[in-house]
Amino acid sequence: MKITQSKVKPVFGDEVFVSFTVKKSKDGSRKDVVIRMSFVDSMRKEVIADVVVSPVTAEALSKILEGTLKKVDEVMQGKKEIKKEEESTFYIG
């Protein structure tokens, strides 16, 4: 799958708040869960983005972030150099 360029201008958020909501159907037979991430610019003291994802997407995001942070640590410690071809985008489907 080809990822197209984003039309959204990147903004900087240096804080994130995470919460979840469980909704029940009126008869109580079904439950639905969503995870909400609110990214905050602490200089302006405002939420710059609200993102709501399913638990499956949140779990995939967690794994991708963990792998990315390991690579960042290796680069910062000088154990690994990053090449332009190595920069990549991960898709959570």
PENOR-V936735 format. One record per residue. N is the residue number from 0. SS is DSSP state (2 for helix, 1 for strand, 0 for the rest). OMEGA is omega in whole degrees, 0 to 359 (none if undefined). Layout:
N;SS;OMEGA
N;SS;OMEGA
This chain:
0;0;180
1;0;178
2;0;179
3;0;179
4;0;179
5;0;175
6;0;181
7;0;179
8;0;180
9;0;176
10;0;185
11;0;174
12;0;183
13;0;175
14;1;176
15;1;175
16;1;181
17;1;177
18;1;175
19;1;181
20;1;175
21;1;177
22;1;176
23;1;174
24;0;184
25;0;180
26;0;177
27;0;184
28;0;182
29;0;175
30;1;178
31;1;182
32;1;172
33;1;179
34;1;183
35;1;175
36;1;178
37;1;180
38;1;188
39;1;169
40;1;186
41;0;177
42;0;179
43;0;183
44;0;178
45;1;176
46;1;180
47;1;178
48;1;171
49;1;180
50;1;179
51;1;182
52;1;175
53;0;176
54;2;179
55;2;179
56;2;179
57;2;178
58;2;178
59;2;178
60;2;179
61;2;180
62;2;180
63;2;178
64;2;179
65;2;178
66;2;179
67;2;180
68;2;175
69;2;178
70;2;179
71;2;178
72;2;179
73;2;179
74;2;182
75;2;178
76;0;178
77;0;180
78;0;184
79;0;175
80;0;180
81;0;178
82;0;181
83;2;181
84;2;184
85;2;178
86;0;183
87;0;178
88;0;178
89;0;179
90;0;175
91;0;186
92;0;none
